[in-house]
């Protein structure tokens, strides 16, 4: 069933503001994405720079690594299994 009274000019006028708002929202999202990606690229590693891994060390399966740390504040030394 179609609408009995259609006035295309009035509908175009009424839809203009929401369409402009949606276009502005998409534009804002695009600018924010560009700024975020630029920021991440600027803070990235430079070529040849080693990655810093502080908590883990990769070891071949089956190899047992035992580390001893100095006694601190009266606590016993920690040994790895």
C-alpha positions in Angstrom: 0.0 0.0 0.0 1.5 3.3 -1.0 1.1 6.7 0.8 -1.9 8.6 -0.4 -0.2 12.0 -0.3 3.4 12.2 -1.3 5.2 15.6 -1.5 8.8 14.8 -2.6 10.0 18.4 -2.0 8.7 18.4 1.6 10.2 15.0 2.3 13.6 16.1 0.8 13.6 19.1 3.1 12.7 17.0 6.2 15.5 14.4 5.5 18.2 16.9 4.7 19.2 17.6 8.4 19.4 13.9 9.4 21.4 13.1 6.3 23.9 15.9 7.0 24.2 14.7 10.6 25.0 11.2 9.5 27.6 12.5 7.0 29.2 14.5 9.7 29.3 11.5 12.0 31.0 9.4 9.3 33.4 12.2 8.6 34.3 12.5 12.2 34.9 8.8 12.5 37.1 8.8 9.5 39.2 11.7 10.9 39.5 10.0 14.3 40.6 6.7 12.6 43.2 8.6 10.6 44.6 10.4 13.7 44.6 7.1 15.7 46.5 5.2 13.0 49.0 8.1 12.6 49.6 8.2 16.3 50.2 4.4 16.4 52.5 4.6 13.4 54.6 7.4 15.0 55.0 5.4 18.2 55.9 2.1 16.5 59.2 0.3 16.5 61.9 1.7 14.2 63.5 -0.7 11.7 66.2 -2.8 13.4 65.0 -1.9 16.9 64.7 -5.0 19.2 61.4 -5.7 20.9 61.7 -5.6 24.6 60.4 -8.7 26.4 60.7 -8.4 30.1 58.6 -11.2 31.7 59.0 -14.2 29.5 61.8 -16.1 27.8 61.2 -18.6 25.0 62.8 -22.0 25.6 62.7 -25.2 23.6 60.1 -27.7 24.8 61.5 -30.1 27.4 64.3 -27.8 28.5 64.2 -26.9 32.2 65.5 -23.5 33.1 66.4 -22.8 36.8 67.0 -19.3 37.8 68.0 -18.0 41.2 67.4 -14.5 42.3 69.0 -12.8 45.3 67.2 -13.0 48.6 65.3 -9.7 49.1 63.8 -8.6 52.4 64.2 -12.0 54.0 62.2 -13.9 51.4 63.6 -17.1 50.0 65.1 -17.1 46.5 62.7 -18.0 43.6 63.7 -20.9 41.4 62.1 -21.6 38.1 60.9 -25.1 37.2 
